[in-house]
Amino acid sequence: MIKLLIAVAVAMLLVGCSPSGLDEKQPSSSEEYLMGETVYVCGCPMMCCNSLSRNPDGRCICNMPLRKGTVSKIQDQILTVTVSGREKIIFLKNR
């Protein structure tokens, strides 16, 4: 019984952090962003989402509120956003 409960909990966690779905539209290239620009990214504690927006309202695909951050590094199709002193990597190109 305990194994079944653990399996269900793990499955719910993985489905909740699914990288696909909903209406989240990702930008197409890093040229659309500038160093120091304010953006809004997923506020979940894990790196399961790739949500990025210029609009402060709304939620990411795992239903967490977006958090304000600053673009700190732009490299190829990867943005590094500093949020509350921590860096979060955003992949702009679909993997």
N, C-alpha and C positions, 0 to 999 in steps of 0.2 A: 504494500500500500504506500509506504514512504517513497519507494522508487518511482511509483507512478506519479505521485505529487511532484517530485523533483523533476521528472521528465516533462510534465505539463508546465511547470514554472519556467524551465529552460526554453521550451517551445514558445511560450508567450513572450519572453524576453527577446528571442530572435526575431519573431514576427513584428514586434513593436519597433525594432530598429532596422527594419528592412530598407535598403537603399533605393528601392524603386517605389513608384506609385504616386498617388495624389496629383495635384496640379503644380508641383514645384518645377519651375522652368529655370534651368541652369544657364548661365551666360556662356557664350560660345568661345570667347578668347580672353586672354589676360590683357590685351590692349584696351579693353573697355574699362580698366581700373587703373588708378594712380596710387603711388606710394603716399601714405598718410590719409587716404580717403576713408571716410566713415562708412562702414557697412554693418549689416546685421546678420549674424550667423546662429546656428542652432545652439541652444543653451544646455543640451543634455551633457551629463558628465562623461559619457563615453564618446569615442570618435566614430559613431555609427552613421552619422548623417553628413550630408554634403550640402546642406541648405545654405544659400547665400542670397541676400536681398538688400536693396537700398531703402526699402520701406520698413520702418520700425514696427508696424502693426503686423499681427499674424503669428503663426506658429510654423515650426518646421514639420517635416513629414513624420517625425515620431511624437508629435503633439506637444512639444516643449516650446515655451515662448522664445522668441528670437532675442539675442543679446547684442548690445552695441560693441563694436570692435573697430580696430584701425588696421588697414592694410600695411603690413610691415615688410613684406618681401614679395616680389613677383619674379617667378622663374618658370620659363616655358609655359605650361598650362596649369601651374600650381600657384595658388595664392597662400601666403601665410598671414593670418589675421591674429592680432594681439587682442585678447579679451580678458579683462581683469588681471593683467599681468602674465597670462599664460598664452602660449601660441597654439593656434588651431590651423590645421592644414586643410585647404579646400581644393579639390581637384575640379578644374573647369572642364576638362575633356571627359566625356563619358568613357568609363572603363569597361 
